[in-house]
Amino acid sequence: MDFEKIGGHNAAVRGYILRMLVKGYHNALAVRRISNSFVRDGLASDPDIWEPLKYLYDMRFIEFTNKKITPDTAYRQDGVARLTTKGVHFIEGGGDPKSGIDL
């Protein structure tokens, strides 16, 4: 198992989520829409993308419009994720290679 390759894929997935949110209305999108794009583009086989959402949520780059939604329930409960101010600043600053996110 090539951990460097897996880490690079995970960083690309997290960056993909952030780039999608930038394109959403008011920097927000339904988690199902993000998930469907992942499956369609071959980035994920399972539509429940809670792991990259949790990473971004824990970094405080995203939040959910409903406070009862968590990263692990966002897909099942039709959650809407949006960029936080910190997330917007991260993207506008070009990211940080040490963050584990490939913009």
Kinemage of the C-alpha trace (Angstrom):
@kinemage 1
@onewidth
@group {chain A} dominant
@subgroup {mainchain}
@vectorlist {calphas} color= white
{ca met a 1} P 0.000 0.000 0.000
{ca asp a 2} L 1.491 3.313 -1.077
{ca phe a 3} L 0.622 5.751 1.725
{ca glu a 4} L 2.075 8.709 -0.155
{ca lys a 5} L -0.245 8.021 -3.089
{ca ile a 6} L -3.254 7.645 -0.774
{ca gly a 7} L -2.332 10.866 1.042
{ca gly a 8} L -2.071 12.702 -2.267
{ca his a 9} L -5.489 11.403 -3.326
{ca asn a 10} L -7.042 12.486 -0.016
{ca ala a 11} L -5.498 15.953 -0.341
{ca ala a 12} L -6.869 16.212 -3.897
{ca val a 13} L -10.352 15.174 -2.709
{ca arg a 14} L -10.352 17.815 0.041
{ca gly a 15} L -9.190 20.469 -2.428
{ca tyr a 16} L -11.907 19.410 -4.866
{ca ile a 17} L -14.550 19.956 -2.179
{ca leu a 18} L -13.243 23.447 -1.408
{ca arg a 19} L -13.126 24.378 -5.107
{ca met a 20} L -16.703 23.145 -5.563
{ca leu a 21} L -17.894 25.234 -2.618
{ca val a 22} L -16.284 28.344 -4.103
{ca lys a 23} L -18.462 27.850 -7.181
{ca gly a 24} L -21.652 27.354 -5.149
{ca tyr a 25} L -24.194 30.037 -4.387
{ca his a 26} L -22.824 32.000 -1.399
{ca asn a 27} L -19.970 29.462 -1.202
{ca ala a 28} L -22.386 26.660 -0.285
{ca leu a 29} L -23.564 23.405 -1.874
{ca ala a 30} L -25.629 20.389 -0.904
{ca val a 31} L -23.399 17.536 0.239
{ca arg a 32} L -25.283 15.183 -2.084
{ca arg a 33} L -24.382 17.372 -5.059
{ca ile a 34} L -20.699 17.276 -4.086
{ca ser a 35} L -20.926 13.529 -3.535
{ca asn a 36} L -22.637 12.902 -6.871
{ca ser a 37} L -19.851 14.825 -8.622
{ca phe a 38} L -17.261 12.678 -6.842
{ca val a 39} L -18.885 9.450 -7.953
{ca arg a 40} L -19.459 10.742 -11.494
{ca asp a 41} L -15.816 11.868 -11.828
{ca gly a 42} L -14.486 8.611 -10.368
{ca leu a 43} L -12.953 10.199 -7.258
{ca ala a 44} L -15.041 8.061 -4.906
{ca ser a 45} L -17.002 4.846 -5.162
{ca asp a 46} L -19.027 5.456 -1.979
{ca pro a 47} L -21.266 8.539 -2.079
{ca asp a 48} L -20.939 9.099 1.688
{ca ile a 49} L -17.896 11.412 1.773
{ca trp a 50} L -17.864 12.024 5.516
{ca glu a 51} L -14.083 11.593 5.955
{ca pro a 52} L -12.937 14.541 3.805
{ca leu a 53} L -15.843 16.607 5.155
{ca lys a 54} L -14.747 15.855 8.722
{ca tyr a 55} L -11.172 16.888 7.936
{ca leu a 56} L -12.311 20.224 6.478
{ca tyr a 57} L -14.818 20.714 9.311
{ca asp a 58} L -12.171 20.018 11.961
{ca met a 59} L -9.851 22.521 10.245
{ca arg a 60} L -12.760 25.017 10.461
{ca phe a 61} L -12.742 25.550 6.681
{ca ile a 62} L -16.366 24.447 6.269
{ca glu a 63} L -19.532 24.454 8.331
{ca phe a 64} L -23.053 23.184 7.820
{ca thr a 65} L -26.048 25.456 7.453
{ca asn a 66} L -27.986 23.363 9.982
{ca lys a 67} L -26.105 23.152 13.293
{ca lys a 68} L -27.569 19.673 13.945
{ca ile a 69} L -25.725 18.288 10.909
{ca thr a 70} L -22.291 16.751 11.430
{ca pro a 71} L -19.809 15.490 8.814
{ca asp a 72} L -20.863 11.885 9.380
{ca thr a 73} L -24.595 12.647 8.996
{ca ala a 74} L -24.388 15.287 6.253
{ca tyr a 75} L -25.024 12.903 3.368
{ca arg a 76} L -27.914 11.025 5.000
{ca gln a 77} L -29.622 14.213 6.221
{ca asp a 78} L -29.207 16.218 2.987
{ca gly a 79} L -26.851 18.679 4.641
{ca val a 80} L -25.554 21.835 3.013
{ca ala a 81} L -21.884 22.669 3.494
{ca arg a 82} L -20.486 26.161 3.127
{ca leu a 83} L -17.085 27.769 3.328
{ca thr a 84} L -16.243 29.641 6.491
{ca thr a 85} L -14.330 32.912 6.473
{ca lys a 86} L -11.225 30.918 7.409
{ca gly a 87} L -11.827 28.622 4.424
{ca val a 88} L -12.192 31.555 2.054
{ca his a 89} L -8.953 33.107 3.353
{ca phe a 90} L -7.189 29.764 2.978
{ca ile a 91} L -8.221 29.505 -0.680
{ca glu a 92} L -7.486 33.156 -1.466
{ca gly a 93} L -4.021 32.738 0.069
{ca gly a 94} L -3.305 29.825 -2.261
{ca gly a 95} L -3.410 27.196 0.472
{ca asp a 96} L -0.580 25.674 2.448
{ca pro a 97} L 1.281 22.553 1.278
{ca lys a 98} L 1.475 21.279 4.880
{ca ser a 99} L -2.306 21.426 5.357
{ca gly a 100} L -3.093 18.167 3.569
{ca ile a 101} L -5.235 19.988 1.022
{ca asp a 102} L -4.284 20.183 -2.653
{ca leu a 103} L -5.899 23.227 -4.184
